[in-house]
Amino acid sequence: MISLLLPTVAQGLLWAVMALGLYITFRVLDIADLSVEGSFPLGGAVAALLLTKGCNPITALAMAAFAGMLAGVVTGFLHTKMKIPALLAGILTMIALYSVNLRIMGKANLSLLGVEHTFSIMKRVLEMKAGPTTFIVGLGACIIVACAMYWFFGTEIGTAIRATGFNQQMIRAQGINTNITIVMGLAISNALVAVSGALVAQSNGFADVGMGVGIIVIGLASVIIGEVLFGTRSFKNCLISVVLGSIVYRIVVATVLAMGMPPNDLKLFTSVLVAIALAMPLIKSKLGKVVR
């Protein structure tokens, strides 16, 4: 049982980095950023290309983060300077990144077979199997990202970004340029999403141009499930909830697949799950009135 559960938890940790990035836009900035569906495969494409060229895995991850950051800046520019609604700006960036990703990889799928990457190196160093190695790398990535986010959003700049999502008029009255804070939030969010894409691509052994389809729903499922199950008492608690929510989501998916659900229905299942989780407060209030 443990041998089956460990790979699932490990994948949940890798995807949790993406969920943490999505949390910045969805909860902190209160923006539905669809550009993550392009920045996720962008991170995988950049990392895969550099790794096939013999680049160091750390450098590949750093460049993937930088590429994702640029994607976030583009979305922020379209939204703040061109006055395009955030949702549409994200869609435009996502569509553009599809072609960009194809340009980077040169084809729809780029294999990492026989290429030295993060997981192959760690597997050799730790002398462990693939499952435990993925778990350790994913756990390390989540700890680093979560701690960095907790520190950054406690700084003056980070607090300004959080305040922008809470009340833009109030933060403008304090002399803060909300255009800058929005762009910074989108850049950080997409950088984390791209890092997650780079890690997932290395874990899978290939980067694919379509690997980002539907990740906005997966990320929302992780965030909502984490908040419902583990609470939102503080910012630190929120970060932990998102990570645990990603793990729970992966376990639920693995369970329903093991029970015989066709893989083609997985997106439908995820959408229904997120819809129920989002409607949970309303459902509770309705049930409370009926009980009374």
Phi, psi and chi 1 to 4 in degrees:
 res  aa     phi    psi   chi1   chi2   chi3   chi4
   1 MET       -  -43.4 -179.0   65.8 -178.1      -
   2 ILE   -64.2  -37.3  -64.3  177.5      -      -
   3 SER   -65.0  -28.4   60.5      -      -      -
   4 LEU   -84.0  -34.2  -64.3  175.4      -      -
   5 LEU   -75.1  -37.2 -176.3   61.9      -      -
   6 LEU   -59.3  -47.5 -171.9   61.2      -      -
   7 PRO   -61.4  -34.6  -22.4   34.2      -      -
   8 THR   -66.5  -45.4  -57.6      -      -      -
   9 VAL   -63.6  -38.9  174.1      -      -      -
  10 ALA   -61.6  -44.0      -      -      -      -
  11 GLN   -64.4  -37.2  -75.5  -63.5  -46.4      -
  12 GLY   -61.0  -36.7      -      -      -      -
  13 LEU   -68.9  -40.2  -71.0  170.0      -      -
  14 LEU   -63.8  -42.4  -64.7 -178.7      -      -
  15 TRP   -75.3  -18.7  -74.0   83.5      -      -
  16 ALA   -65.2  -30.0      -      -      -      -
  17 VAL   -62.0  -40.4  177.5      -      -      -
  18 MET   -64.6  -42.2  179.5  -86.9  -63.5      -
  19 ALA   -63.8  -36.9      -      -      -      -
  20 LEU   -64.4  -39.2  -73.3  169.0      -      -
  21 GLY   -65.5  -41.8      -      -      -      -
  22 LEU   -67.0  -31.0 -172.3   63.6      -      -
  23 TYR   -60.3  -34.5  175.4   81.7      -      -
  24 ILE   -61.6  -44.9  -64.4  174.7      -      -
  25 THR   -79.4  -42.6   52.3      -      -      -
  26 PHE   -73.4  -40.6 -177.1   62.9      -      -
  27 ARG  -105.0  -44.3  -74.5  -57.4 -169.6 -151.8
  28 VAL   -73.6  -50.9  175.7      -      -      -
  29 LEU   -90.8  -14.7  -74.0  177.5      -      -
  30 ASP    60.2   45.5 -165.6   24.5      -      -
  31 ILE  -127.4  134.6  -68.7  175.5      -      -
  32 ALA   -88.5   98.6      -      -      -      -
  33 ASP   -98.8  103.7  179.5   25.5      -      -
  34 LEU   -83.2   -5.3  -75.1  178.1      -      -
  35 SER   -66.8  -15.5   61.3      -      -      -
  36 VAL   -61.9  -26.9  -63.6      -      -      -
  37 GLU   -69.7  -15.6  -64.0 -148.4   -1.0      -
  38 GLY  -100.6  -34.4      -      -      -      -
  39 SER   -74.0  -25.5   56.4      -      -      -
  40 PHE   -63.8  -55.4 -173.6   82.3      -      -
  41 PRO   -67.4  -24.5   21.7  -32.0      -      -
  42 LEU   -61.4  -45.4  173.9   64.8      -      -
  43 GLY   -60.9  -42.7      -      -      -      -
  44 GLY   -64.3  -40.6      -      -      -      -
  45 ALA   -65.9  -46.0      -      -      -      -
  46 VAL   -63.7  -46.3  170.8      -      -      -
  47 ALA   -63.9  -44.1      -      -      -      -
  48 ALA   -63.7  -43.2      -      -      -      -
  49 LEU   -61.8  -46.8  176.9   65.1      -      -
  50 LEU   -66.1  -38.2  -67.5  176.6      -      -
  51 LEU   -66.7  -38.5  -71.2  169.3      -      -
  52 THR   -68.7  -20.2   55.1      -      -      -
  53 LYS   -89.4    3.5  -60.3  -64.2 -177.1 -178.6
  54 GLY    89.1   16.5      -      -      -      -
  55 CYS   -75.9  153.5 -172.5      -      -      -
  56 ASN   -65.3  137.8 -175.0  -73.2      -      -
  57 PRO   -57.8  -36.3  -26.4   34.5      -      -
  58 ILE   -65.2  -43.2  -64.0  177.4      -      -
  59 THR   -63.7  -39.2  -55.8      -      -      -
  60 ALA   -62.4  -42.3      -      -      -      -
  61 LEU   -66.1  -39.7  -74.6  174.3      -      -
  62 ALA   -64.3  -42.2      -      -      -      -
  63 MET   -69.4  -33.6  -68.2  -54.8  -64.0      -
  64 ALA   -63.5  -42.4      -      -      -      -
  65 ALA   -63.1  -40.7      -      -      -      -
  66 PHE   -64.7  -41.4  179.4   70.9      -      -
  67 ALA   -63.7  -42.7      -      -      -      -
  68 GLY   -63.5  -37.8      -      -      -      -
  69 MET   -61.9  -42.0 -172.8  177.0  -65.3      -
  70 LEU   -62.2  -39.4  -69.8  179.5      -      -
  71 ALA   -62.0  -41.7      -      -      -      -
  72 GLY   -64.8  -37.5      -      -      -      -
  73 VAL   -64.4  -39.9  169.5      -      -      -
  74 VAL   -61.4  -46.6  170.4      -      -      -
  75 THR   -60.9  -43.8  -57.9      -      -      -
  76 GLY   -63.1  -39.2      -      -      -      -
  77 PHE   -64.0  -45.3  175.1   80.2      -      -
  78 LEU   -61.5  -36.8  -68.2  175.0      -      -
  79 HIS   -78.3  -46.3  174.7   51.5      -      -
  80 THR   -85.6  -40.4   59.4      -      -      -
  81 LYS   -92.7  -39.8  -63.9  -61.6 -177.4 -178.5
  82 MET   -89.3   -4.3  -54.7  -60.2  -70.7      -
  83 LYS    59.0   33.3  -57.0  -56.2  178.0 -177.0
  84 ILE   -87.3  134.1  -62.1  174.5      -      -
  85 PRO   -51.4  144.0  -26.7   34.7      -      -
  86 ALA   -56.6  -41.2      -      -      -      -
  87 LEU   -62.6  -45.6 -175.0   63.4      -      -
  88 LEU   -69.5  -37.6 -178.0   54.9      -      -
  89 ALA   -60.5  -41.3      -      -      -      -
  90 GLY   -65.1  -40.0      -      -      -      -
  91 ILE   -64.0  -43.0  -67.1  173.8      -      -
  92 LEU   -61.2  -44.5  -67.3  174.0      -      -
  93 THR   -64.9  -41.4  -56.1      -      -      -
  94 MET   -60.3  -45.0  173.9 -172.6   70.0      -
  95 ILE   -64.9  -42.8  -66.0  172.7      -      -
  96 ALA   -63.8  -38.1      -      -      -      -
  97 LEU   -67.2  -24.1  -74.5  176.2      -      -
  98 TYR   -59.3  -47.0 -175.4   87.2      -      -
  99 SER   -69.1  -38.5  -63.2      -      -      -
 100 VAL   -61.0  -43.9  171.9      -      -      -
 101 ASN   -63.6  -39.0  -65.9  -25.3      -      -
 102 LEU   -64.2  -38.6  -77.1  174.1      -      -
 103 ARG   -63.8  -42.7  -77.4  -76.6 -175.0  177.9
 104 ILE   -64.4  -48.3  -68.8  173.0      -      -
 105 MET   -81.9  -24.0  -65.7 -170.8  -67.3      -
 106 GLY    82.8   -8.9      -      -      -      -
 107 LYS  -161.8  176.5   48.9 -172.3  175.2 -179.3
 108 ALA   -74.9  -21.9      -      -      -      -
 109 ASN  -141.6  130.6 -174.1  -68.7      -      -
 110 LEU  -122.1  113.6 -173.6   58.1      -      -
 111 SER   -81.3  146.3  174.7      -      -      -
 112 LEU  -109.5   19.3  -67.9  174.0      -      -
 113 LEU   -63.0  123.6 -175.8   64.0      -      -
 114 GLY    79.4    6.8      -      -      -      -
 115 VAL  -101.9  136.5  176.5      -      -      -
 116 GLU   -72.0  124.1  -76.5  -75.0  -67.7      -
 117 HIS  -139.8 -174.5   52.3   75.0      -      -
 118 THR   -55.0  -46.5  -55.7      -      -      -
 119 PHE   -75.8  -36.8  -63.3   93.6      -      -
 120 SER   -67.0  -38.4   63.2      -      -      -
 121 ILE   -67.6  -46.6  -65.9  173.9      -      -
 122 MET   -65.2  -35.7  -68.4  -62.3  -66.7      -
 123 LYS   -63.7  -39.7 -177.1  179.2  178.3 -178.7
 124 ARG   -72.4  -39.6 -174.7  173.5   62.7 -107.7
 125 VAL   -69.6  -45.1  171.2      -      -      -
 126 LEU   -82.5  -14.8  -61.4  174.7      -      -
 127 GLU    56.5   48.4  -62.9 -178.8   -7.7      -
 128 MET  -122.8  168.5  -68.8 -178.1  174.8      -
 129 LYS   -77.3  175.0  -66.3 -177.5  178.8  179.6
 130 ALA   -62.9  -42.5      -      -      -      -
 131 GLY   -60.0  -55.9      -      -      -      -
 132 PRO   -61.5  -36.0  -24.6   34.5      -      -
 133 THR   -64.0  -45.9  -58.2      -      -      -
 134 THR   -61.6  -39.5  -55.2      -      -      -
 135 PHE   -61.7  -45.7  174.6   81.0      -      -
 136 ILE   -65.7  -44.1  -69.0  174.5      -      -
 137 VAL   -64.3  -44.9  172.9      -      -      -
 138 GLY   -63.6  -42.0      -      -      -      -
 139 LEU   -64.6  -42.7 -179.0   61.6      -      -
 140 GLY   -62.3  -42.6      -      -      -      -
 141 ALA   -63.4  -43.1      -      -      -      -
 142 CYS   -64.6  -42.1  -76.4      -      -      -
 143 ILE   -63.8  -45.5  -68.8  174.1      -      -
 144 ILE   -62.5  -48.0  -67.8  171.9      -      -
 145 VAL   -66.1  -45.7  170.5      -      -      -
 146 ALA   -64.4  -42.6      -      -      -      -
 147 CYS   -65.7  -40.9  -71.0      -      -      -
 148 ALA   -64.2  -40.7      -      -      -      -
 149 MET   -65.7  -42.4  -74.7  179.0   61.9      -
 150 TYR   -62.1  -40.3 -177.7   72.1      -      -
 151 TRP   -69.7  -48.4  168.1   79.8      -      -
 152 PHE   -62.9  -44.4  175.5   76.0      -      -
 153 PHE   -77.6    2.0  -76.3  102.5      -      -
 154 GLY   -97.4   -8.5      -      -      -      -
 155 THR   -80.6  175.2   63.0      -      -      -
 156 GLU   -63.8  -43.0 -173.8  175.1  -12.6      -
 157 ILE   -66.5  -45.5  -62.0  175.2      -      -
 158 GLY   -62.0  -40.2      -      -      -      -
 159 THR   -63.4  -37.2  -56.6      -      -      -
 160 ALA   -64.6  -38.6      -      -      -      -
 161 ILE   -64.9  -43.5  -65.5  174.9      -      -
 162 ARG   -64.3  -39.7  -67.4  169.9   64.8 -177.6
 163 ALA   -67.3  -31.1      -      -      -      -
 164 THR   -61.9  -43.3  -60.3      -      -      -
 165 GLY   -69.6  -28.8      -      -      -      -
 166 PHE   -78.2  -46.7 -178.5   74.1      -      -
 167 ASN  -160.2   99.4 -168.8  -35.7      -      -
 168 GLN   -65.7  -39.1  -73.2 -164.2   31.9      -
 169 GLN   -63.6  -40.1  -68.4 -177.7  -16.0      -
 170 MET   -64.7  -44.7  177.9 -167.2   71.0      -
 171 ILE   -71.0  -30.6 -162.8   66.0      -      -
 172 ARG   -66.4  -36.5  -75.0 -162.9 -163.2  101.1
 173 ALA   -64.8  -21.9      -      -      -      -
 174 GLN   -86.7    2.5  -59.1  -61.8  -40.1      -
 175 GLY    87.7   15.5      -      -      -      -
 176 ILE   -93.4  134.3  -57.2  -63.8      -      -
 177 ASN   -80.6  105.7 -171.3  -27.7      -      -
 178 THR   -68.6  -24.4   55.6      -      -      -
 179 ASN   -60.6  -41.7  -72.4  -16.4      -      -
 180 ILE   -67.8  -43.8  -65.4  177.2      -      -
 181 THR   -66.0  -35.8   54.9      -      -      -
 182 ILE   -66.1  -45.5  -70.3  173.2      -      -
 183 VAL   -62.5  -42.2  172.0      -      -      -
 184 MET   -62.6  -43.4  -72.6 -177.2   62.9      -
 185 GLY   -62.5  -43.9      -      -      -      -
 186 LEU   -65.4  -38.0  -72.0  168.3      -      -
 187 ALA   -65.2  -46.5      -      -      -      -
 188 ILE   -64.3  -42.7  -64.2  170.8      -      -
 189 SER   -59.3  -50.6  170.6      -      -      -
 190 ASN   -70.3  -27.8  -78.6  -86.9      -      -
 191 ALA   -64.0  -44.4      -      -      -      -
 192 LEU   -66.5  -39.5  -66.1 -179.8      -      -
 193 VAL   -62.9  -40.9  171.8      -      -      -
 194 ALA   -66.1  -38.6      -      -      -      -
 195 VAL   -62.0  -43.4  168.6      -      -      -
 196 SER   -60.6  -42.3  178.4      -      -      -
 197 GLY   -61.7  -39.0      -      -      -      -
 198 ALA   -65.5  -41.6      -      -      -      -
 199 LEU   -67.9  -43.3  -70.0  172.2      -      -
 200 VAL   -64.5  -40.8  170.3      -      -      -
 201 ALA   -61.7  -41.9      -      -      -      -
 202 GLN   -67.9  -37.9  -67.1  176.6   67.7      -
 203 SER   -66.0  -39.6  175.5      -      -      -
 204 ASN   -77.1  -23.3  -66.8  -20.0      -      -
 205 GLY    90.5   11.0      -      -      -      -
 206 PHE  -165.3  157.5   64.1   91.8      -      -
 207 ALA  -113.0  135.8      -      -      -      -
 208 ASP  -128.7  141.9 -171.6   87.9      -      -
 209 VAL   -66.6  -22.3   70.8      -      -      -
 210 GLY  -101.5   11.7      -      -      -      -
 211 MET   -71.8  -10.1   63.5 -172.4  -68.9      -
 212 GLY   -96.8   -1.1      -      -      -      -
 213 VAL   -65.3  121.4  176.0      -      -      -
 214 GLY    84.2    5.0      -      -      -      -
 215 ILE   -71.9  -20.8   70.0  155.5      -      -
 216 ILE   -62.0  -37.4 -175.9   74.1      -      -
 217 VAL   -72.9  -39.3  179.3      -      -      -
 218 ILE   -62.6  -43.9  -64.6  173.4      -      -
 219 GLY   -64.6  -43.2      -      -      -      -
 220 LEU   -63.3  -39.3  -72.5  176.5      -      -
 221 ALA   -60.7  -43.0      -      -      -      -
 222 SER   -63.5  -44.6  -58.7      -      -      -
 223 VAL   -65.3  -48.9  172.3      -      -      -
 224 ILE   -67.7  -45.2  -60.0  -58.4      -      -
 225 ILE   -60.8  -42.8  -69.2  173.0      -      -
 226 GLY   -62.1  -42.8      -      -      -      -
 227 GLU   -67.3  -39.6  -69.9  178.3  -15.9      -
 228 VAL   -68.8  -42.2  170.1      -      -      -
 229 LEU   -83.9  -35.6  -65.4 -179.2      -      -
 230 PHE  -118.3   -3.3  -54.6  104.9      -      -
 231 GLY    86.4  172.5      -      -      -      -
 232 THR  -137.8   47.4   57.6      -      -      -
 233 ARG   -67.6  -32.1  -67.5 -180.0  -63.0  -84.3
 234 SER  -149.6  171.4   63.2      -      -      -
 235 PHE   -64.2  -39.8 -173.8   69.4      -      -
 236 LYS   -61.6  -42.7  177.7  172.8   66.2  175.4
 237 ASN   -63.6  -36.3 -179.6 -131.9      -      -
 238 CYS   -63.1  -43.6  -71.3      -      -      -
 239 LEU   -63.5  -44.0  -63.4  179.6      -      -
 240 ILE   -64.6  -39.5  -64.2  173.4      -      -
 241 SER   -62.4  -39.3  -64.8      -      -      -
 242 VAL   -64.1  -44.4  170.9      -      -      -
 243 VAL   -62.6  -47.7  174.7      -      -      -
 244 LEU   -66.4  -34.5  -65.8  177.8      -      -
 245 GLY   -63.7  -37.9      -      -      -      -
 246 SER   -64.1  -41.1  178.1      -      -      -
 247 ILE   -65.4  -46.3  -65.1  172.8      -      -
 248 VAL   -60.6  -41.7  170.2      -      -      -
 249 TYR   -60.2  -44.3  168.6   75.0      -      -
 250 ARG   -63.8  -38.7  -76.2  -69.6  150.9 -172.4
 251 ILE   -66.0  -41.8  -67.6  174.6      -      -
 252 VAL   -62.6  -43.9  170.5      -      -      -
 253 VAL   -62.5  -46.3  168.1      -      -      -
 254 ALA   -61.8  -36.2      -      -      -      -
 255 THR   -67.9  -47.2  -58.6      -      -      -
 256 VAL   -68.3  -32.2  -63.8      -      -      -
 257 LEU   -68.2  -39.9  -70.9  176.6      -      -
 258 ALA   -66.5  -27.0      -      -      -      -
 259 MET   -80.6   -4.9  -68.8  172.3   62.1      -
 260 GLY   112.1    6.0      -      -      -      -
 261 MET   -66.5  131.6  174.0  179.9  -77.8      -
 262 PRO   -62.5  135.1  -21.3   33.1      -      -
 263 PRO   -56.2  -28.3  -25.1   34.6      -      -
 264 ASN   -65.8  -20.7  -69.5  -20.4      -      -
 265 ASP   -92.6    3.6  -65.3  -22.7      -      -
 266 LEU   -65.1  -41.2 -171.7   57.0      -      -
 267 LYS   -63.6  -40.4  -59.2  -66.1 -174.9 -174.7
 268 LEU   -63.0  -43.3  174.2   61.6      -      -
 269 PHE   -61.7  -42.7  170.2   78.2      -      -
 270 THR   -64.5  -42.3  -56.4      -      -      -
 271 SER   -62.1  -43.8  -62.2      -      -      -
 272 VAL   -64.4  -40.3  172.4      -      -      -
 273 LEU   -62.4  -44.4 -174.6   64.5      -      -
 274 VAL   -66.3  -41.3  172.5      -      -      -
 275 ALA   -60.6  -42.9      -      -      -      -
 276 ILE   -65.3  -42.8  -66.2  173.4      -      -
 277 ALA   -64.2  -41.1      -      -      -      -
 278 LEU   -67.3  -32.6  -73.1  171.1      -      -
 279 ALA   -87.2   -1.1      -      -      -      -
 280 MET   -57.1  -44.2 -166.9   59.6   67.7      -
 281 PRO   -58.6  -41.6  -24.9   35.1      -      -
 282 LEU   -65.8  -41.7  178.4   61.5      -      -
 283 ILE   -62.3  -42.2  -64.8  172.6      -      -
 284 LYS   -62.5  -43.2  -72.6 -178.2  177.9  179.2
 285 SER   -65.7  -39.6   64.0      -      -      -
 286 LYS   -64.7  -43.4  -65.9  -68.0 -175.5 -179.7
 287 LEU   -64.8  -36.7  -70.0  176.0      -      -
 288 GLY   -63.1  -39.6      -      -      -      -
 289 LYS   -67.9  -36.0  -68.6 -179.6  179.9  178.6
 290 VAL   -67.5  -40.4  171.2      -      -      -
 291 VAL   -62.6  -42.0  171.3      -      -      -
 292 ARG   -65.9      -  -67.4 -165.7 -169.3  100.9
